[in-house]
Amino acid sequence: MGSVNGEKGKPVISITIYGQIGIFLLNVAILFLVLNILAWAAIKAKHVFHPSLAGSIQDLHTVYPGWTVRDIVQMYDEHGVNSLQYAPWMGFREKARSGKYVNVSPEGFRYSFNKNASLKDNGLNIYVFGGSSTFGTGVDDTSTIPAQMQKFFGEKYPGKKINVFNFGVGGYYSSQEFEWLATLARHGHVPDIAVFIDGYNEGFFMEPIFTNELSILFEAKSNDPLLFGKQVIAELPLMDFLLRAFKIKNSVMGIAIAHGLPSPLESSARYKLNKKLITVLASEYGIRTYFFIQPVVGYRNKFRTHLFNPSGATEPELINTEMMALLAGTADGKTSFDVTGLLADYEKQPFVDAAHYTPEVCGMVARAIVERVAIP
């Protein structure tokens, strides 16, 4: 089949077979494209397909009273979709974005009440560093710890112009916070006061998250271009959908745990070293520093299990009480403070997911900080 007589009667293979192969490959490509589009649409329809929601909508209404399903889904979407970007020295930081509930400036801080805030604003400037609890995962712009610090400082010092900037980044611990402050200083952004809120993440990371992914990209660029293709394929909507559907999508903590956890002594030693580095850097720029060890699930409180973690068998169970006790022991009561006991007598549901604070608990942490930070 598929042959014709060529010059001088020699058989020539017909192009028919090549045409059939071409049509087959075209159909495969179209099918692959359609599947990726459908996967993308399914992921975007988060009210139907959203395994990253902390719990049932009924349970979520407990911590988001008066919110509609659409509002809850939209806020989760704004927190989680394309939320990070590469950043030198730190590895990554929050990406600038605008939404109904989550707004991040091009300068890298999350807005609170004033969406026109700038690091060039006049007044006494306070930069707040920390992980996702500081950034405010699971709450809107005005309910984060730094946003409520802004409100409480305004009430306490009504005659002063105080600007609080939220430089929290999901997944950050003290090593990256030091680099974040140094990077800002390099660019001429020097606060009067720097506040650091730590604890939870110190026990999870041997190195910054995405180190493995960045290593793959470097290796692909230098030695193995095929690795880059594999990385691209891994990020396609279809792959994302399948990972979500089978509930094997790696969380930030899941990635960290897979790469091993530091010992309590390692975590504590690293934190103390980073405090010293931050203090030395800050003193060179005339920055006053304050350090706070945050409340965490199950440490000095009864919330080892709670509404969004009824079995106590997921991430919160991995919080090491020895590590938290060592971190709390670094507090001197002058410029570093242990506020881990804020939830000791708390009776309500304190978390909007496995470990992030409700607006009310964010306010409790914010007030504790404002009471301890001396404003000149």
C-alpha positions as semicolon CSV with decimal commas, in nm:
position;residue;x (nm);y (nm);z (nm)
1;M;0,000;0,000;0,000
2;G;0,099;0,356;-0,038
3;S;0,358;0,323;-0,314
4;V;0,375;0,490;-0,653
5;N;0,607;0,453;-0,946
6;G;0,886;0,704;-0,944
7;E;1,147;0,787;-1,205
8;K;1,233;0,493;-1,432
9;G;0,969;0,279;-1,265
10;K;1,134;0,262;-0,920
11;P;0,883;0,230;-0,631
12;V;0,853;0,533;-0,408
13;I;0,702;0,513;-0,058
14;S;0,378;0,707;-0,056
15;I;0,341;1,009;0,169
16;T;0,014;0,854;0,291
17;I;0,180;0,677;0,583
18;Y;0,354;0,997;0,685
19;G;0,026;1,181;0,658
20;Q;-0,138;0,928;0,888
21;I;0,143;0,962;1,141
22;G;0,115;1,340;1,123
23;I;-0,261;1,329;1,179
24;F;-0,215;1,092;1,472
25;L;0,045;1,317;1,635
26;L;-0,173;1,622;1,573
27;N;-0,468;1,451;1,743
28;V;-0,249;1,355;2,040
29;A;-0,130;1,714;2,071
30;I;-0,487;1,848;2,051
31;L;-0,605;1,594;2,311
32;F;-0,315;1,686;2,540
33;L;-0,398;2,055;2,504
34;V;-0,769;1,996;2,571
35;L;-0,692;1,784;2,880
36;N;-0,468;2,059;3,018
37;I;-0,738;2,320;2,955
38;L;-0,997;2,103;3,131
39;A;-0,756;2,040;3,419
40;W;-0,692;2,413;3,452
41;A;-1,068;2,483;3,451
42;A;-1,126;2,215;3,717
43;I;-0,856;2,360;3,940
44;K;-1,000;2,711;3,899
45;A;-1,348;2,587;3,995
46;K;-1,235;2,570;4,355
47;H;-1,580;2,559;4,507
48;V;-1,613;2,214;4,346
49;F;-1,250;2,098;4,332
50;H;-1,036;2,248;4,603
51;P;-0,865;1,986;4,821
52;S;-0,647;2,256;4,977
53;L;-0,942;2,405;5,167
54;A;-0,880;2,350;5,536
55;G;-1,211;2,177;5,599
56;S;-1,575;2,161;5,502
57;I;-1,751;2,483;5,416
58;Q;-1,965;2,434;5,728
59;D;-1,653;2,418;5,947
60;L;-1,494;2,713;5,766
61;H;-1,799;2,925;5,844
62;T;-1,701;2,881;6,210
63;V;-1,388;3,091;6,156
64;Y;-1,529;3,304;5,873
65;P;-1,870;3,398;6,013
66;G;-2,090;3,578;5,764
67;W;-1,868;3,492;5,467
68;T;-2,015;3,337;5,156
69;V;-1,868;3,025;4,998
70;R;-1,753;3,239;4,706
71;D;-1,568;3,475;4,941
72;I;-1,394;3,192;5,127
73;V;-1,288;3,027;4,801
74;Q;-1,169;3,356;4,654
75;M;-0,950;3,431;4,954
76;Y;-0,792;3,085;4,942
77;D;-0,735;3,137;4,572
78;E;-0,566;3,473;4,630
79;H;-0,341;3,323;4,895
80;G;-0,236;3,018;4,699
81;V;-0,225;3,080;4,325
82;N;0,105;3,208;4,182
83;S;0,185;3,366;4,516
84;L;0,565;3,347;4,513
85;Q;0,847;3,470;4,292
86;Y;1,221;3,411;4,279
87;A;1,429;3,648;4,492
88;P;1,809;3,663;4,519
89;W;1,959;3,565;4,856
90;M;1,628;3,455;5,010
91;G;1,536;3,219;4,726
92;F;1,180;3,347;4,695
93;R;0,937;3,604;4,832
94;E;0,573;3,700;4,800
95;K;0,477;3,812;4,452
96;A;0,318;4,152;4,400
97;R;-0,054;4,103;4,343
98;S;-0,393;4,266;4,383
99;G;-0,712;4,104;4,501
100;K;-1,015;4,149;4,718
101;Y;-0,847;4,003;5,027
102;V;-0,475;3,970;4,955
103;N;-0,269;4,262;4,823
104;V;0,111;4,269;4,804
105;S;0,313;4,572;4,697
106;P;0,590;4,566;4,434
107;E;0,827;4,643;4,723
108;G;0,743;4,308;4,879
109;F;0,521;4,394;5,177
110;R;0,155;4,304;5,221
111;Y;-0,077;4,602;5,240
112;S;-0,306;4,646;5,538
113;F;-0,541;4,944;5,557
114;N;-0,362;5,183;5,320
115;K;-0,326;5,042;4,969
116;N;-0,111;5,342;4,876
117;A;0,148;5,279;5,148
118;S;0,511;5,310;5,045
119;L;0,845;5,248;5,212
120;K;0,918;5,614;5,143
121;D;0,633;5,728;5,369
122;N;0,727;5,974;5,641
123;G;0,696;5,870;6,004
124;L;0,836;5,600;6,228
125;N;0,864;5,287;6,014
126;I;0,836;4,936;6,159
127;Y;0,917;4,634;5,944
128;V;0,772;4,300;6,060
129;F;0,937;3,975;5,947
130;G;0,824;3,617;5,983
131;G;0,663;3,325;5,802
132;S;0,309;3,260;5,686
133;S;0,160;3,339;6,029
134;T;0,308;3,688;5,999
135;F;0,208;3,725;5,635
136;G;-0,142;3,627;5,741
137;T;-0,225;3,307;5,556
138;G;-0,598;3,251;5,582
139;V;-0,698;3,606;5,673
140;D;-0,762;3,928;5,482
141;D;-0,522;4,224;5,462
142;T;-0,665;4,412;5,759
143;S;-0,666;4,110;5,996
144;T;-0,296;4,015;5,982
145;I;-0,070;4,059;6,285
146;P;0,114;4,362;6,135
147;A;-0,214;4,523;6,026
148;Q;-0,352;4,495;6,378
149;M;-0,021;4,622;6,517
150;Q;-0,079;4,930;6,300
151;K;-0,423;4,975;6,456
152;F;-0,306;4,923;6,816
153;F;-0,004;5,152;6,776
154;G;-0,240;5,418;6,643
155;E;-0,458;5,383;6,950
156;K;-0,163;5,385;7,190
157;Y;0,026;5,673;7,026
158;P;-0,243;5,889;6,860
159;G;-0,005;6,181;6,810
160;K;0,261;5,981;6,624
161;K;0,282;5,878;6,259
162;I;0,368;5,509;6,280
163;N;0,384;5,290;5,969
164;V;0,388;4,910;6,008
165;F;0,498;4,708;5,704
166;N;0,425;4,337;5,672
167;F;0,729;4,158;5,527
168;G;0,615;3,810;5,628
169;V;0,661;3,539;5,365
170;G;0,509;3,191;5,370
171;G;0,779;2,937;5,455
172;Y;1,038;3,184;5,589
173;Y;1,243;3,119;5,899
174;S;1,513;3,325;6,070
175;S;1,787;3,265;5,810
176;Q;1,576;3,412;5,531
177;E;1,449;3,692;5,751
178;F;1,810;3,804;5,806
179;E;1,864;3,804;5,429
180;W;1,536;3,990;5,372
181;L;1,639;4,269;5,610
182;A;1,986;4,284;5,450
183;T;1,835;4,302;5,100
184;L;1,603;4,584;5,197
185;A;1,893;4,772;5,356
186;R;2,100;4,728;5,039
187;H;1,821;4,901;4,849
188;G;1,805;5,191;5,093
189;H;1,499;5,072;5,285
190;V;1,600;5,101;5,651
191;P;1,330;5,087;5,922
192;D;1,344;5,250;6,263
193;I;1,233;4,924;6,425
194;A;1,242;4,563;6,298
195;V;1,019;4,299;6,459
196;F;1,076;3,925;6,405
197;I;0,806;3,666;6,478
198;D;0,935;3,308;6,476
199;G;0,889;2,960;6,611
200;Y;0,686;2,727;6,391
201;N;0,914;2,721;6,087
202;E;1,240;2,695;6,280
203;G;1,174;2,327;6,339
204;F;1,082;2,233;5,984
205;F;1,357;2,349;5,754
206;M;1,714;2,232;5,707
207;E;1,735;2,476;5,416
208;P;1,493;2,713;5,239
209;I;1,208;2,545;5,053
210;F;1,243;2,527;4,674
211;T;1,618;2,471;4,715
212;N;1,576;2,137;4,537
213;E;1,373;2,292;4,253
214;L;1,627;2,571;4,206
215;S;1,907;2,314;4,207
216;I;1,730;2,122;3,928
217;L;1,699;2,437;3,718
218;F;2,067;2,518;3,772
219;E;2,167;2,165;3,677
220;A;1,945;2,181;3,369
221;K;2,098;2,510;3,261
222;S;2,452;2,385;3,316
223;N;2,453;2,016;3,230
224;D;2,122;1,852;3,144
225;P;1,865;2,045;2,936
226;L;1,623;1,751;2,964
227;L;1,578;1,829;3,334
228;F;1,423;2,161;3,241
229;G;1,170;1,983;3,021
230;K;1,084;1,746;3,305
231;Q;1,032;2,044;3,536
232;V;0,801;2,212;3,285
233;I;0,598;1,892;3,245
234;A;0,569;1,858;3,623
235;E;0,411;2,206;3,640
236;L;0,149;2,151;3,368
237;P;-0,217;2,188;3,476
238;L;-0,285;1,822;3,395
239;M;-0,010;1,706;3,630
240;D;-0,131;1,949;3,895
241;F;-0,486;1,816;3,860
242;L;-0,376;1,452;3,893
243;L;-0,166;1,527;4,200
244;R;-0,457;1,712;4,357
245;A;-0,710;1,445;4,259
246;F;-0,505;1,173;4,425
247;K;-0,422;1,406;4,717
248;I;-0,047;1,371;4,667
249;K;0,024;1,737;4,600
250;N;0,322;1,825;4,818
251;S;0,264;2,095;5,076
252;V;0,540;2,327;5,186
253;M;0,568;2,133;5,510
254;G;0,549;1,803;5,322
255;I;0,848;1,905;5,112
256;A;1,040;2,008;5,423
257;I;0,962;1,687;5,607
258;A;1,065;1,479;5,305
259;H;1,409;1,641;5,318
260;G;1,453;1,578;5,690
261;L;1,397;1,788;6,000
262;P;1,667;1,963;6,203
263;S;1,710;1,848;6,561
264;P;1,582;2,076;6,838
265;L;1,940;2,171;6,929
266;E;2,020;2,249;6,564
267;S;1,709;2,465;6,532
268;S;1,783;2,651;6,852
269;A;2,151;2,706;6,771
270;R;2,067;2,835;6,423
271;Y;1,802;3,069;6,560
272;K;2,040;3,214;6,819
273;L;2,307;3,268;6,553
274;N;2,058;3,440;6,323
275;K;1,942;3,665;6,607
276;K;2,303;3,768;6,659
277;L;2,356;3,833;6,286
278;I;2,036;4,037;6,267
279;T;2,132;4,238;6,574
280;V;2,479;4,315;6,439
281;L;2,340;4,418;6,099
282;A;2,067;4,627;6,261
283;S;2,313;4,807;6,490
284;E;2,515;4,919;6,186
285;Y;2,204;5,087;6,046
286;G;2,066;5,217;6,374
287;I;1,770;4,978;6,368
288;R;1,611;4,870;6,697
289;T;1,522;4,500;6,694
290;Y;1,261;4,294;6,878
291;F;1,218;3,916;6,864
292;F;0,905;3,718;6,952
293;I;0,854;3,342;6,983
294;Q;0,502;3,278;6,856
295;P;0,220;3,053;6,984
296;V;0,205;2,720;6,800
297;V;-0,029;2,425;6,789
298;G;-0,018;2,214;7,105
299;Y;0,263;2,394;7,288
300;R;0,143;2,540;7,618
301;N;-0,216;2,506;7,498
302;K;-0,480;2,236;7,451
303;F;-0,498;2,260;7,073
304;R;-0,286;1,961;6,973
305;T;-0,614;1,857;6,815
306;H;-0,875;2,105;6,697
307;L;-1,151;2,157;6,440
308;F;-0,921;2,142;6,137
309;N;-0,695;1,876;6,280
310;P;-0,919;1,641;6,479
311;S;-0,676;1,348;6,479
312;G;-0,364;1,546;6,564
313;A;-0,179;1,324;6,319
314;T;-0,072;1,575;6,055
315;E;0,171;1,867;6,051
316;P;0,091;2,010;6,398
317;E;0,184;1,680;6,562
318;L;0,537;1,729;6,430
319;I;0,590;2,047;6,631
320;N;0,869;1,955;6,866
321;T;0,802;2,071;7,221
322;E;1,170;2,051;7,306
323;M;1,255;2,283;7,016
324;M;0,986;2,532;7,120
325;A;1,109;2,528;7,479
326;L;1,464;2,597;7,363
327;L;1,347;2,885;7,143
328;A;1,136;3,028;7,422
329;G;1,443;3,009;7,645
330;T;1,621;3,261;7,423
331;A;1,386;3,538;7,537
332;D;1,547;3,792;7,770
333;G;1,235;3,997;7,843
334;K;1,401;4,312;7,710
335;T;1,422;4,289;7,331
336;S;1,319;3,926;7,289
337;F;0,998;3,779;7,426
338;D;0,819;3,447;7,467
339;V;0,449;3,486;7,383
340;T;0,383;3,115;7,327
341;G;0,140;3,106;7,620
342;L;-0,119;3,339;7,467
343;L;-0,350;3,047;7,388
344;A;-0,315;2,877;7,728
345;D;-0,666;2,977;7,841
346;Y;-0,821;3,036;7,501
347;E;-1,158;2,865;7,447
348;K;-1,250;2,937;7,085
349;Q;-1,121;2,776;6,765
350;P;-0,784;2,957;6,722
351;F;-0,684;2,842;6,374
352;V;-0,834;2,881;6,026
353;D;-0,654;2,566;5,907
354;A;-0,399;2,330;6,061
355;A;-0,187;2,604;6,216
356;H;-0,262;2,961;6,095
357;Y;-0,433;3,206;6,325
358;T;-0,785;3,342;6,312
359;P;-0,819;3,723;6,298
360;E;-0,887;3,730;6,672
361;V;-0,567;3,539;6,756
362;C;-0,372;3,761;6,514
363;G;-0,503;4,050;6,721
364;M;-0,389;3,886;7,045
365;V;-0,036;3,842;6,909
366;A;-0,036;4,197;6,770
367;R;-0,143;4,345;7,105
368;A;0,124;4,146;7,289
369;I;0,388;4,288;7,054
370;V;0,262;4,646;7,081
371;E;0,271;4,621;7,461
372;R;0,641;4,524;7,450
373;V;0,782;4,744;7,173
374;A;0,901;5,080;7,303
375;I;0,827;5,369;7,068
376;P;1,071;5,662;7,104
